Amino acid sequence: MARYTIVAKGGAGPVEFLEPVTIDAALARAQELRDAHFEHITITNVLTGVAIEDLEALLQQRSQD
């Protein structure tokens, strides 16, 4: 199962969550960061290095489920 890390930038500076987590946990953390007014949230797959920067659609879909 893929694992992801999270990096976000906000008014208080950048935050990094480098412990790999599942996509569900990463999206939950991204939602918390967005609610705390962080911007430029990036989720990165630790195996492939592929970064997801446009999380809006994923977060909206998650909130509808």
C-alpha positions as CSV (number, residue, x, y, z in Angstrom):
1,M,0.0,0.0,0.0
2,A,1.3,3.4,-0.9
3,R,2.5,5.8,1.8
4,Y,2.6,9.6,1.7
5,T,4.3,12.5,3.4
6,I,2.8,16.0,3.8
7,V,4.3,19.5,3.5
8,A,2.4,22.7,3.9
9,K,3.2,26.4,4.1
10,G,1.3,28.9,6.1
11,G,1.6,32.3,7.8
12,A,3.5,30.7,10.7
13,G,6.0,29.1,8.2
14,P,6.3,25.6,6.7
15,V,5.3,22.3,8.4
16,E,6.4,18.9,7.4
17,F,4.9,15.5,8.3
18,L,7.6,13.1,7.1
19,E,6.3,9.9,8.7
20,P,4.7,8.0,5.9
21,V,1.0,7.5,6.2
22,T,-1.9,6.1,4.1
23,I,-3.7,8.2,1.6
24,D,-6.7,8.4,4.0
25,A,-4.6,9.7,6.8
26,A,-2.7,12.1,4.5
27,L,-6.0,13.6,3.3
28,A,-7.4,13.9,6.8
29,R,-4.2,15.8,7.8
30,A,-4.4,17.9,4.7
31,Q,-8.0,18.8,5.6
32,E,-6.9,19.8,9.1
33,L,-4.1,21.9,7.7
34,R,-6.5,23.6,5.2
35,D,-8.9,24.3,8.1
36,A,-6.0,25.9,10.0
37,H,-5.4,28.2,7.0
38,F,-2.3,26.6,5.6
39,E,-1.8,26.9,1.9
40,H,0.3,25.1,-0.7
41,I,-0.3,21.7,0.8
42,T,1.5,18.9,-1.0
43,I,1.1,15.1,-0.5
44,T,4.0,13.1,-1.9
45,N,4.1,9.4,-2.6
46,V,7.3,8.1,-0.8
47,L,7.8,5.3,-3.3
48,T,7.4,7.1,-6.6
49,G,8.1,10.7,-5.6
50,V,4.9,11.8,-7.3
51,A,3.5,14.9,-5.6
52,I,-0.1,15.9,-5.4
53,E,-0.4,19.7,-5.1
54,D,-4.0,20.3,-6.2
55,L,-5.9,18.6,-3.3
56,E,-9.2,20.5,-3.6
57,A,-11.0,17.9,-5.7
58,L,-9.7,15.0,-3.4
59,L,-10.8,16.8,-0.3
60,Q,-14.2,17.6,-1.7
61,Q,-14.8,14.0,-2.8
62,R,-13.6,12.8,0.7
63,S,-16.1,15.1,2.4
64,Q,-19.0,13.8,0.3
65,D,-18.2,10.1,1.1
